Amino acid sequence: MTAKLIYFVTRSLDGYIEDEQGKFDWTALDEERQHFINDALRPVGTHLYGRRMYETMQVWTQFGSSESDPTWARDFARIWRPVDKVVYSKTLTQVSGPRARLEQTFDVDGMREMKLRAAQDLVISGHELAAYAFRAGLVDELKLFIAPIVLGGGKKSLPDGVPLGLELIDERRFKESGIVYLHYRVRAA
C-alpha cells in the first residue's frame, strides 16, 4: 500500500494560518489537543517542512528532553525526533537536528517516488510547500484544526485554483480551546 501524504494544519475559521503580521500565536496548544496530535502523528514516518515551519519546529530538538517538561511534550519529542524531516528551502544552505535533510526545490516526481518508497505516511506542513503538493495532486488527506477566530486576512491555508472533492473521515471538538478537528480524504477526480 502506498503511503499517504497528509496536509496537517491549524487555521482560522476564515482559512488563514497566520495573520497579516505573520503571527500565529492564536494557534497555541493545550494539553488535550497536544495529546490528540501526538496520537495522530505516531504512525507518520516523514515530516515535510517549508523553511518557516522547520524553524518553528526546531524548539523540539531540546524541549521535551527534561523530566520537568510536561508529559505531552516528552511524548511529542519521542515521536518527532526519530522520524525523517525533509526541509524545502531556497534560502537555507544547511539544516540541523535529528534526521533532517535539505531540498532546494520541490520536485513533483521526487515526491511521488518518496511516497511510493515510504513505509509510513508523510505529513506536509507549511503554506507554500503544501500549495506545490496540492497543485501536483499529491495530497491524499487533510487534517485541519479550525480555531475559533476570524483573522480577516493573512496567509491562506489552502491554495487558490485547486478544486478538491473531499470525504469527511473524522471530526472532533476540543472543549478547552473550542478548536474543531476535521479529517478529510481527497476524492479521486
C-alpha positions, 0 to 999 in steps of 0.5 A, a space after each residue: 500500500 502506498 503511503 499517504 501524504 497528509 496536509 496537517 494544519 491549524 487555521 482560522 475559521 476564515 482559512 488563514 494560518 497566520 495573520 497579516 503580521 505573520 503571527 500565529 500565536 492564536 494557534 497555541 496548544 493545550 494539553 488535550 489537543 497536544 495529546 490528540 496530535 501526538 496520537 495522530 502523528 505516531 504512525 507518520 514516518 516523514 515530516 515535510 517542512 517549508 523553511 518557516 515551519 522547520 524553524 518553528 519546529 526546531 524548539 523540539 530538538 531540546 524541549 521535551 528532553 527534561 523530566 520537568 517538561 510536561 508529559 505531552 511534550 516528552 511524548 511529542 519529542 519521542 515521536 518527532 525526533 526519530 522520524 525523517 524531516 525533509 526541509 524545502 528551502 531556497 534560502 537555507 544552505 544547511 539544516 540541523 537536528 535529528 534526521 533532517 535533510 535539505 531540498 532546494 526545490 520541490 520536485 513533483 516526481 521526487 515526491 511521488 517516488 518518496 511516497 511510493 518508497 515510504 513505509 509510513 505516511 508523510 505529513 506536509 506542513 507549511 503554506 507554500 510547500 503544501 500549495 506545490 503538493 496540492 497543485 501536483 495532486 499529491 495530497 491524499 488527506 487533510 487534517 485541519 484544526 479550525 480555531 475559533 477566530 476570524 483573522 480577516 486576512 493573512 496567509 491562506 491555508 489552502 491554495 487558490 485554483 485547486 478544486 478538491 472533492 473531499 470525504 469527511 473521515 473524522 471530526 472532533 471538538 476540543 472543549 478547552 480551546 473550542 478548536 474543531 478537528 476535521 479529517 478529510 480524504 481527497 476524492 479521486 477526480 
